[in-house]
Amino acid sequence: MPRFFINKNNIIDNHIIINGGDALHIGRSLRMKIGDELTLCCDKIDYMTKILSISDNEICCEILSQSPICTEANIELTLYQAMPKSDKLEFIIQKAVELGVVKIVPVITSRCIARPDKKSFAKKRERLNKISLEAAKQSNRGIIPEVSDILDFKTAVTHLSEHDFSFVCYEKGGVPFSSVINPSDCKNKNIGLFIGSEGGFEESEIEVCDKTGVKIISMGKRILRCETAPISAVSIIMALSGNM
Amino acid sequence: MPRFFINKNNIIDNHIIINGGDALHIGRSLRMKIGDELTLCCDKIDYMTKILSISDNEICCEILSQSPICTEANIELTLYQAMPKSDKLEFIIQKAVELGVVKIVPVITSRCIARPDKKSFAKKRERLNKISLEAAKQSNRGIIPEVSDILDFKTAVTHLSEHDFSFVCYEKGGVPFSSVINPSDCKNKNIGLFIGSEGGFEESEIEVCDKTGVKIISMGKRILRCETAPISAVSIIMALSGNM
């Protein structure tokens, strides 16, 4: 059955209104009609619905039943990703969303080659959030993870330190994830994960992380590309916390 | 210091001969000269050498010292990958090599859309092995993982059953990796990992795996793309076995 994400505001009593591009897509591309059934997802709940009325601009559905989504992890993992070159951020967002992160925060660190300012990134952000939406649909997520505004290093570390647990992956040292993550400690916790760009982190940046309480993690002796590291780290965190 | 892989045959007493494209590359592109130092890797050993003579066709190096490579995992993980569409296999090979597999075996399963015959795959294989070589250099591996001939499903399962441990990832059931992998049991073992193509596996294929002793693994409830699953699974196996 086709499945779409909706806004909370569009749920009115026992009905859900769909408008914009999704309405057009459901009517025109999927050729759905009055009486057809649709799954609509909002905030970790799937609503099984039936179409009551349909036009290019608006579809009105009746809620038949609802069930909580079981695909969300029992941790809230936010990926702080230092800006990589070219289209690697798009790739990282797609994979991180499939693997279960709740938010992606792009960060400018000392060794980033790509250094967009907030204005030029704002334009890109819309596209990145569409990639997140598509990945969320494909992997059957219960939420659409947000790609946030770009942060500078200092602000990112402040945000990281506010998580229940936070980690930074460093190629020159640290402890393995397996020594700091287990299912019972992590349950219902929010976790921040910081991954470097192509050049990794400066030693001084790692010192700042360390002083702020962000745990330094080693991902072994093989050198990972900057787009491999986040996919690998998110997978490992999900597995070690009992979510994969 | 530049680092190249060499064949065992090219080590003669205290000297190493480099020829072919690497010789040209070292002389012309890197502009290295007599007396310059080079790291040459063969079979998990790094040889620190000094150039004695150099031409476009052949470079002769003297071995100054040697040290075992510390980037190899203490498990031998072979990835059996059902043929995906388009260039996804190239991507999977690059990432799997970075993450530490020792071999990649492409397999034709029931739901593969790409179904090259052995002849047409043989041409492609040369290119795939080059991707493995480049990824091995980039990630500082001690060996160049081989991309093997393509296998049919039945042969692949026979090979899988010959490993010390073997796993098949299935979206409709199974146990998590964390319940079957731990560092003490896995050390020095060879492990086979079977990942499906876009459509996943047929139930009948999973039954064959099960009967042959290949453990069925669930990677959680989120649906992973066929190129995400192998990267994620290899990462998790490496982490749980104490290799990341």
Interface residues (C-beta under 8 A of the other chain):
Chain A: C70 T71 K95 E98 L99 G100 Q138 S139 N140 R141 P176 F177 S178 M219 G220 K221 R222 I223 L224 R225 T228 I231 S232 A233 S235 I236 M238 A239 L240 G242 N243 M244
Chain B: C70 T71 A73 K95 E98 L99 G100 Q138 S139 N140 R141 P176 F177 S178 M219 G220 K221 R222 I223 L224 R225 T228 I231 S232 A233 S235 I236 M238 A239 L240 G242 N243 M244
